[in-house]
Amino acid sequence: LGDYVDRGAHSVEVVTYLLAQKLMSPSKFTLLRGNHETRLQNCHAGYNPCFKESCVTLFGPENGETVWESVNAVFDALPLAAVIDNSIFCVHGGIPAQTVIPRTSTDVSSGLINEINRIPRDLPQPDPSQGGSPLAWDLMWNDPAPSTHPEGVPDGLLGPDGFGHNISRGTAHMFSAEALEHFLRANGFSHLVRAHEVRKAGFQVQQHAKMVTLFSSSGYCGANNEACCILACEGKIRFIRLEHSKVPKLGSLASRAAAASAVAAAMASESAGEEEEQGREESGEPIQL
């Protein structure tokens, strides 16, 4: 569901593991893009450490910058949404406002999927204020409207369509339970599964039980929140929680740095091999495949 980095001191290890799993079993792993799978977010020093800082710390300034940019090039091409069993709509942020959906298709039920598929697959800058895609931005950034107000959502925050400016983020939109129900009904979905917001128990069922918010990073920013994932199988959704007090201790920074150095050495060796092969190509020597 996105945000594989900037969630603690092990961004490099997490994203490396996930990409390795994708390479080994490409048909079994689908990695969606979140708002932190962008350069502007994952180089922000406030995340202590941000993904870029983690790369530089482990690989050194030059190789760290290369690793950071290379991983972000992968992030640029990640899908923005997925559908499970033609029923469960999965996305990092939330459902998009009607105003950002171009609606070039006359088929309402398939229009949204068609428009998502029309978003450029290589999208280094999704921010619409910088020439990006408003639809992609909403999918990555939107939140449900706050429900803690004693009388519901305060007047003026949402328009007649159930969407309003996302005041907590300062960008994108927030949506009401009624807007979600209309979205699900119009597109033939039963539920929305999304991430994007920390939850004390690792998950929260919201908006008339039609939406589940998941947060799979325990102890976020020093908090005592738990982590959670879901298993959608045989028509049922099961929650799997990881208690923060039972999170296993990971290796020391020294051992991680040693592993990172080995990776950096392999990268250097591979680069040298490519230069040697290029030299042989230019000289006319055969290259063994």
N, C-alpha and C positions, 0 to 999 in steps of 0.2 A: 504493500500500500504506500510505499515511498518513505522518504526521510530515513535513509540508511546511514547517513552521516550527521555530524553535529549533535550526537546524542550521548556524548561521553568521551572518554579517553581512548576508545578503541574503534574509531571510525574506519581506519585503514583495514583492520582485521575483519570487521563486519562486512564491508563492501567487497573485500577480496574473497571472503567465503561465499557470499551470495553470487558473485560473478563466476566463481569456480563451479558452483552447483549448476548454474545456468549453462555453462559450457559442457558439463558432463551429462546433464539431462535437460536439453533445451525444450523438450515438449512437456516437461513436468513443472517447470518454474516459469512464472510470469512476474516480472518485476515492473511495477508501475512507478511513474514519476511523481514525486512530491515537490513541494516548494523548496526543499533544501537540495534538490538535485539541480541546482542552478548555481552559477559561479558567484553571483551577487550575494546569495545567502551563505554558501559554504566557505566564504573567505572572510566572513564577519567575525571580528576578534571577540565579540561579546559572548560567543558560545564556549569559550575557555575549556578545551581548545576547539577551534573550528577545524573543518576538514583540511583546509590548506595548511594550517599551522601543524596539524598532526603529520601531514606528508613531509613537510620541511624538517620537523623534529626527527622523524625516523629515517629519512633518506638523504638529508642534507639539502642545502638551498637549491642547487642546480637540479639534481635528480628529483627532489621533492616537488619542485615546480612542474617538472615533466610528468610525474605521476599524477599530480592534481589535475593538470590540463587533460591528460589522457583519459582519466576516469570521467571527467566532466564531458568529454566528447562522447562517451558511452551514454551518460545521462541525457544528453541532447536528443538521443534517438529512442529513449524509453517510451513505451505506450502510456497513455494518460488515463485509460479506463479499461475495465474488463467486465464481462458478464458471465456469471456462473449458472449453468443449467438453464440458460435463456430466461432467468428469473431474478437473480441477485446482481444489482448494479454495484460495482466496486470502483472506488476512486479515492484519491488521497484527501481532497478537500470536501467537495460537496456537489450538489446538483447545480447546473448553470442557470443563470437568469435567462428569461425568454429574450431579453434584449441583446444577448451576445450570441444567439444561435442564428446563423444566416438564413436558414430555412429555404435552401435552394431545391429541396426535395418536396414533392407534393404528398408523399406518403408520410403521415405524421408518425406512425409507429416505427418506421425505419429511418425517419429523418434525422434524429439525433445521432444515431450510430454512423450514418452516412457523413454527417457534418464532422464528427470526431475523426473519422477516417480521412477527411479532407485536410485536416491540420497537417502541415509539413512535418514529416517524420524527423528531419534534422532541424531542431528548433533551439539554437543556442540562446536566443533571447525571447522568451515567451511574454514578457511584460508588454501589454498593449500600449502603454505610454512611451515605449521605446520601439514601436513598430511591430510588436509581437501579436499573438493571437488572444483576443478577449475570451474566446471559448476555452482555450487551454488554461488561461489564467484563472478563470472561475473554477475549473475542475481541480486545480492545484491549491486554491486559496480559500474557497467559500466555507462558511461555517453555518450551523443551525442558529436561528435567532435565540437569544437568551430566554430562558424559561423560569428564572428565579424571581422575577418580579411578582409581587403578591397578586396582581391583577392581570398577569400574563405579560405579553410584550408591550412596552410603553407605546402610547400613541405617537404616530409620526415617524417611527423607525422603519416601518414597512409600507410598501405601496399596495394598491389593490390586488396586485398579482402575487403578493406574499414575499416579495424580495425587497431588500433595502441595502443601503451602503453598510459595509462591514466596519462598524465603528471600532471594534477591538483590534482589527488589523490595520485599519487605515487604507485598505485597498480591497478590491473585489466586492462580493456581496454576502449577505446572510439570508436565510430562507426560513419560512414558517413551516409548521407541520402540515398545514393545508396546501402549501405550495409543493411540499414533498409528495403528499398523497396524489395531487393532480399530476405531477411528473411521473410517478410510478404507474398510475392508471393509463396515462396517455401513451406510455412507452411499453406497456405490457410487462412491467417488472413487479416483483412482490416486496422487495426490501432494498435498502441502501446500506452498504458496509463501507465505512470510511475511517480515516485516522485523524491526523492534524491537530488534535487537542489532547493534552495529558488528562488522564483519569485516575483517581485514587486507587480503584480496584483493577485498573488495567483496561476496563471496558465500561460502557454505559449503554443501556437500551433507552432510546429516546423517541420523541415525536410519534406518539401513539403506537409504540412498539414496531414501527416501520423502519427504524434506523438503528444501527449499532456503530458506536464509536470505539475504535480499538487503539490502544497505545501499548506498543510492545517493548518499550525501553523502561526498565525498572530503575528506581532511584534517580529519576531525571533531575538534573541540576541540584543534587543534594537532597531532594525530597524523598519521602518514604513510600512513593507510589509503587504498585505492583505492575507486572507486565502481563499481557494476555494475547492469545491468538485464538482463532476459531477454526473449527473443522466443519465444513459443509459436506454432509454425506448422507445418502439415503433419505433425502427430504427433511433432514434435521440439521440444526445449527448447534454445535457444541462448543462451549467455551473452555479453554485450557489456560489456567492462570499460573504464573510463576511468582511466588512470594518473594519480596525483596530481601527478607532475612535469610533466604535459602539460595541466593545467587552465588554460584561458585566463584572462588577467587581466581583471578587470571594471572598470567605470568608477569614478572616484573618488567619495568621499563628496559632494563639491561637486556633481558632475554628477547624482548620484542625488537630492540634496536639491533641485536645480533641477527635476528631473522630478517629484518629489513635490509641489513647490510648484505646478506646473502642474495636477496632479491635484486638489490642494486648492482651487485657484481654480475649476476646473470644478465641483467639488462645491458650492462656495459659490454659483456661478452657477445651478446646477441647483436648489439650495434656494431661491434668490431667485425663480426662475421658478415653482416650486411654490407659493410664498406668493402670487405675483401671480395665478396661476390660481385659487387658493383665494379670493382677494379678489374676482375676477370672478364666481366661482360664487355667492358670497354676495350680490353686487350684481345678479345676474341677467344678466350679460353673457355672450355666447356664447364658447365656447372652441374654438379651431381644433385639430383632431386630425390 
